[in-house]
Amino acid sequence: MTSATSLFSPVEADLRLLTENLQNLIGARHPILYAAAEHLFSAGGKRIRPAIVLLVARATMHGQEITQRHRRLAEITEMIHTASLVHDDVIDESATRRGIPAVHSRFSNQVAVLAGDFLFAQSSWYLANLENIEVIKLLSEVIKDFAEGEIQQGLFRFDMGITIESYLEKSYYKTASLIANSSKAAAILSDASEVEAQNLYHYGRNLGLAFQIVDDILDFTGSTESLGKPAGSDLRSGNLTAPVLYALEEKPYLEDLIDREFEQEDDLEQALALVRDSQGIQRARELASHHAKSAIEHLADLPMSESRQALIKLADYVLSRLY
């Protein structure tokens, strides 16, 4: 399977520069905050979100060099994403992140929450300094959406009344909003037309939804080693994702198991078996495929370039993670 990072060759040098800059941007005066943020950035990661920003920038600059504002937007995007991960790990009580101890595991919950808040604040400051009100609005919306997504996930725990539409809305808030709005912001910084900027918003939205749906499928089909967490973790915590919602339509006993929140021995194992024995995973694959194809369709009017091809291949890569 092609790796995500191998798709980023048109912006490989840009990403190297971004990684060097991230630690310089932290600027924390307190050593604990600095150590927590540095700990995160040094762990690496695929840098998918800033790579998308840089690819969109290059695809919409039509052969001209991208600007420092594009580069700063990519850095801001990664800072916002990283801040959200720190808070997610505290909420989910995840012990590790990217193969290393999570910030709250290494320091404390208090430091992790403050480090996440600090990164959100720093990203907001750099965002304001882009001095583009439309871009500021787009990325500010993302920070609000993260909070909305976490609140919805908490409210919907073990709630079998959740619809696929509600699930997609929560997935947009938690994952797709950042990709959609930062893609549009990159196009705006390139002085792209309103139509082109809106198409790139829809590219990011659909790509982000496909990415989240695939992640939710892998919770049932992946191994603990590949996932970095026990398989079935989402279901155990009451997070009912697309495979479960579809499985509920054909496996009535699954309702009983979820209703009692897997309190009896073997409840979770039975629930996982019922989902795997249903059409839930296949239907979720079809949903992910629909959004990945829609993402590609929204690139149709972009001129041919290496960066446009990379954006197309990235949508194909998201689906390839299933096989």
Disulfide bonds with the S-S distance in Angstrom:
none
